[in-house]
């Protein structure tokens, strides 16, 4: 019933050889799709951090009250 899941080929050794052959690059830049995924991650991370800092600033300092 779940033979397709249990009988998968062992791809660990070829993947290990691939990553160890590219030892001159940082680990997070080794994967072939890292050129596509990392800029998206950096953009999203920067946006979320900027929003968090802006929100924290607004909570601490708030808007100045008008003198009436």
Steps between C-alpha positions, in 0.01 A plus 500: 500500500779746582774323306556810286602685817707224657687391185645840403855505362777614732622835362705604801844407365469688166361807678778485758762483222338797324501720810852398604634567149373859527686564826636832367151653526304563818255221577192717453618601149582146380154387391418568131180687590666721759539781245121517473396424857750708697413843351131432566582398858719808554228729362230347717725501808593867446135600457388314811783643709432854377131460585586367845738787572243753377228342714723494808594865443133595473420311820780665696477858374154513345359805325555839658185632665353822370490793739140610538 
